[in-house]
Amino acid sequence: MKFGDIIIAVASLLLVAWFIDTLLNFVLIPASASYGGDVAYILCVLISGLVVGYIFAGKLREESRWVSIGKVVVLFAVAMMLFVAVSSAPIGHYNAWADENLTNIYGKTTTSSWSNAQWFWYETALLEMVASLYAVYTLVFGFIGLYLGSMRKPSGKTKE
């Protein structure tokens, strides 16, 4: 698979994942604010992998399918980590959410004496942890989706 094909596949994954994630967030977050976003993300990565794997099945088979899918999914995970880090920053409630989670982890008596620098670095660490968790989701479920999607049998009418 050529580098240009990998870029097109990742761009397709990002567009399909963004569309599916938006729809699933409207459905799953009201049902469960705690886990709705994570479930929506896992499903969007899996479904987008199935769709893009189906579309790019011929290209993924040009060389070893494992290697091709690995290249695509690693670049997709990096793009999604950047997306998570950049998209969380402008959201007004992110800091309140991070403060609430850190207070639940460390307790109100411990966090009440933290300086602004400590809050900043703990919130940065929390954002890095969330981005890393989503990268793991992307690697695992993106690989599964791309692999299953690329298993389609070519019809007799098409040449691959």
C-alpha positions in Angstrom: 0.0 0.0 0.0 1.5 3.3 -1.1 1.8 6.2 1.4 -0.9 8.2 -0.5 -3.3 5.3 -0.2 -2.6 5.2 3.6 -3.4 8.9 3.9 -6.6 8.6 1.9 -7.7 5.6 4.0 -6.9 7.5 7.2 -8.8 10.6 6.0 -11.7 8.4 5.1 -11.6 6.8 8.5 -11.6 10.2 10.2 -14.6 11.4 8.2 -16.6 8.3 8.7 -15.7 8.1 12.4 -16.5 11.7 13.0 -20.0 11.3 11.4 -20.8 8.1 13.3 -19.4 9.4 16.6 -21.6 12.5 16.4 -24.7 10.4 15.8 -23.9 7.9 18.5 -23.0 10.6 21.1 -26.5 12.1 20.7 -28.0 8.6 21.4 -25.6 7.1 24.0 -24.5 10.1 26.2 -28.0 10.9 27.4 -28.4 7.2 28.3 -25.2 7.0 30.3 -23.1 10.2 30.9 -20.4 8.1 32.5 -19.7 5.6 29.8 -21.8 6.8 26.8 -18.9 8.7 25.2 -16.5 5.8 25.5 -19.1 3.3 24.1 -19.9 5.7 21.3 -16.2 6.1 20.5 -15.5 2.3 20.4 -18.5 1.7 18.2 -17.6 4.5 15.8 -14.0 3.2 15.4 -15.3 -0.3 14.8 -18.0 0.7 12.4 -15.8 3.1 10.5 -13.1 0.4 10.3 -15.7 -2.0 8.8 -16.8 0.6 6.2 -13.3 1.8 5.2 -11.9 -1.8 5.3 -14.7 -2.8 2.9 -14.0 0.2 0.6 -10.2 -0.3 0.6 -10.2 -4.1 0.6 -8.3 -4.3 -2.7 -5.6 -1.9 -1.6 -5.2 -3.6 1.8 -4.5 -6.9 0.0 -1.8 -5.5 -2.3 0.9 -6.4 0.3 0.4 -8.2 3.5 -3.0 -7.3 4.9 -1.6 -7.2 8.5 1.1 -4.8 7.5 -1.3 -2.6 5.5 -3.9 -2.5 8.2 -1.2 -1.8 10.8 0.1 1.2 8.9 -3.4 2.7 8.5 -4.5 2.0 12.1 -1.3 3.5 13.7 -1.6 6.7 11.7 -5.4 6.7 12.5 -4.5 6.4 16.3 -2.1 9.3 16.1 -4.7 11.5 14.4 -7.3 10.5 17.0 -4.9 11.3 19.9 -4.3 14.8 18.4 -8.1 15.2 17.9 -8.9 14.3 21.5 -6.2 16.6 22.9 -7.1 19.6 20.7 -10.9 19.2 20.9 -11.0 19.0 24.7 -9.2 22.3 25.2 -11.9 24.7 24.0 -14.7 23.0 25.8 -15.7 25.1 28.8 -16.8 22.2 31.0 -13.6 20.2 30.5 -11.8 21.9 33.4 -14.8 21.4 35.7 -15.0 17.7 34.6 -11.3 17.2 35.2 -11.5 19.0 38.6 -14.4 16.8 39.6 -12.6 13.6 38.6 -9.4 14.6 40.3 -11.3 15.5 43.5 -13.0 12.1 43.4 -9.6 10.4 43.0 -7.6 12.3 45.5 -10.3 13.5 47.9 -11.5 17.0 48.7 -9.1 17.6 51.6 -6.0 16.9 49.4 -7.1 18.9 46.4 -8.3 21.9 48.3 -4.6 22.8 49.0 -3.4 22.4 45.4 -1.9 25.4 43.7 -2.9 26.4 40.2 0.3 24.8 38.8 -0.6 21.5 40.5 -4.2 21.7 39.0 -2.7 22.5 35.6 -0.3 19.6 35.6 -2.8 17.1 37.0 -5.4 18.2 34.4 -2.7 17.9 31.6 -1.9 14.4 32.9 -5.6 13.5 32.9 -5.9 14.7 29.3 -2.9 12.7 28.2 -4.4 9.6 30.0 -7.7 10.0 28.1 -5.9 10.5 24.8 -3.8 7.4 25.4 -6.9 5.4 26.3 -8.6 6.5 23.1 -5.4 5.6 21.1 -5.6 2.1 22.6 -9.3 1.9 21.6 -8.4 3.1 18.1 -5.6 0.5 17.7 -7.6 -2.4 18.9 -11.0 -1.7 17.4 -9.7 0.0 14.3 -7.6 -3.0 13.5 -10.5 -5.4 14.1 -12.9 -3.2 12.0 -10.4 -2.8 9.1 -9.5 -6.5 9.1 -13.2 -7.7 9.1 -14.1 -5.1 6.6 -11.3 -6.1 4.2 -12.4 -9.8 4.3 -15.1 -9.2 1.6 -14.9 -11.5 -1.4 -14.4 -9.7 -4.7 -17.3 -10.2 -7.1 -16.7 -11.8 -10.5 -17.4 -8.5 -12.2 -14.7 -6.5 -10.5 -10.9 -6.7 -10.9 -8.7 -6.4 -7.9 
